[in-house]
């Protein structure tokens, strides 16, 4: 089938395009310039550079006409900070565009849609006692994004929202999410102090498979919790230490109250700058210190995601982070358009 994608030069979009093309599909994409230095796109992908938010509906229709599938691999995540209310920024980049794009997609006869979402939406539904949508603008926006997207689904229009977790892997020239973690660990001399808990995770390639699988296999409107490898923070940090060149560095699990003290310093800095984060960090402690695990049967198996080398993917991410911090790599960061 022919698939239109927004975000085809990104970390996730380019890999999804690669997987789709390998499976015999045609991919056309719109993405912001420039292409990150060193990044290699699938040569078969037709790419046009531009900001889809500035395009007219007719421009978008021109791309979607004749397409069977649509992948939305754009938007912003919880790392974004800005003036309060920060929810408005998430609405601008993650929700409003989908209401517009899915309306046009339906008009153009698109049948299958895959959207990059967040695993925080899954935990908002699974852990209702934490009231995550009440305290965290970003998590509320992801639930609202899901509800908006899934409202378009019908017998002739399949919509899949992938609730994506921590992702490891790299694209040359693209700043990894994990730079903050490497900086944090480097600042801890002698030992690494980290709270209890853990997370589920996938590799970039597995996200590409999940997006392709959503286009090929999903029927109706569904949100898929995506998680393949579950690790405690201690297990994950052991791998991170290995690739940072300090495999014997001790990892000390700190109590929740001690982690909360560190959070207060971040909140003070945000207040000083007059900005708000997508996560209310004073309320985030319980989630950070929990085991945010997802069984691969809930999403990955349904979308036919295959095993990958998570150790190597973590290693690639950490090595690029080190190069970025040390000024050895030229990279660009996240942008919502």
Secondary structure, DSSP 8 states (H G I E B T S, - for coil): -EEEEE-TTSHHHHHHHHHHHHTT-EEEEEE-S---TT----TTSEEEES-GGGS-HHHHHHHHTT-SEEEE-----TT-EESS-THHHHIIIIIHHHHHHHHHHHHTT--EEEEEEEHHHHHHHH-GGG-HHHH-HHHHHHHHHHHHHHTT-BTTBEEEEEEE-EEE---TTB--TTHHHHHHHHHS-SEEEEES-EEEEEEHHHHHHHHHHHHHH--SEEEEE---EEEEHHHHHHHHHHHHT-TT-EEEEE-HHHHHHHHHHHHHHHHHHT-EESS-HHHHHHHHTSEE---GGGTTTTTT-----HHHHHHHHHHHHHHHHTT----B-----
